[in-house]
Amino acid sequence: MRVAMIGTGYVGLVSGACFADFGHRVVCIDTDEAKIARLKGGGIPIYEPGLDALVANNVRDGRLSFATDPAEAIAEADAVFIAVGTPSRRGDGHADLSYVHAAAAEIADLMQGFTVVVTKSTVPVGAGDEIERIIRERRPDAEFAVVSNPEFLREGAAIEDFKRPDRVVVGTDDERAREVMRELYRPLKLNETPILFTGRRTSELIKYAANAFLAMKITFINEMADLCEAVGADVQQLARGIGLDNRIGSKFLNAGPGYGGSCFPKDTLALVRTADDAGSPVRLVKTTVEVNDARKKAMAGRVTEAAGELKGKTVAILGLTFKPNTDDMRDAPSLDVVPALLAMGAAVRAFDPEGMEEAAKVLDGLTFVDGPYSAVEGADVAVILTEWDQFRALDLDRLKGLMKAPVVVDLRNVYRPEDMRAHGFKYSSIGRA
């Protein structure tokens, strides 16, 4: 099938490359000429393990291409995906749908024959209705169906998630559109992937509900971690104890500095605003947002608890991105922690395996170095902020020898307290003695 993918951000590029790998002919479209030029030249604008090879292979085999002019791709497409950004709107927290609406207008002007318009962007309930209205208003004679097809991709594991998903959700009541979507995802039948067909509004809400539930799960275990510290329990053992219950499950039960990234912060806030507007407030989700925001702001305090007053001291930060295996800095805990440390008078040296280029765009006043040992040299305290694999087996004797003071604040529980004590560290972690 022929697919046009509007947007070459995280979702659009990964989805387009994977559809091409399924055997479809995909054109990824973006108004950013520099980004398209980079993609045509073999560059990848985001870090995602395996994506460079996947893109290169499908470009080489002629199934994947890139364009700034959408005319030909949309005119020939069986399905046009809208995969543009929906950031939180300043001032009220609602999802900003301006890019989605612009894409809908562009599709309306260019599509030919029956076309399935698929919303891959995360949008609030009713967004599909507005997309349909925009297209119908501009092209009263057009044959089309607007479908919701939310993404459930984890950064760092997106290709695996696309090709071996837990489920595919498709929101439409149009049978022709269902057949197109079945054909697009037909390769997943080999893995017996369930495809759930729902109404469009239900599909839109599924995405927000899923992210809100996972965000609440993270926030729950973080509050349990605080309770564990207060009563002398161990949050990792607690998480295992409840995670073995298959009604709860073990995923998203790792205590830490709070969730971040491109999805959970904006989606939980958008769901709160949508629910308020509908007169059906989601109080659990609203509290989750408030607790998580407060937690990220409080993490710098854990550094002062471990190292004392920070004025004139050097803090080594290991990890800046919101999670490992990505260069994404959106709503990362480091955006709260680093400025707070600087405001306390600390000098901050930081290393992240993939995120320093992006971090430099949003963080000022710190020094970037080329490795974890360079970061800790002469430092009064080291803070593990992102659990990258290369931080999991540091040479602890070397670490201690390089530091001015052997103090480690581990906000991801990478190390065992008894091991750190045995190596002579003053060690602080989350939810453990």
Beta strands, then each sheet from edge to edge (+ up, - down):
strand 1: 2-6
strand 2: 25-29
strand 3: 64-67
strand 4: 79-82
strand 5: 115-119
strand 6: 144-148
strand 7: 168-171
strand 8: 195-198
strand 9: 314-318
strand 10: 347-351
strand 11: 367-368
strand 12: 381-384
strand 13: 407-410
strand 14: 426-428
sheet 1: 3+ 2+ 1+ 4+ 5+ 6+
sheet 2: 7+ 8+
sheet 3: 11+ 10+ 9+ 12+ 13+ 14+
end
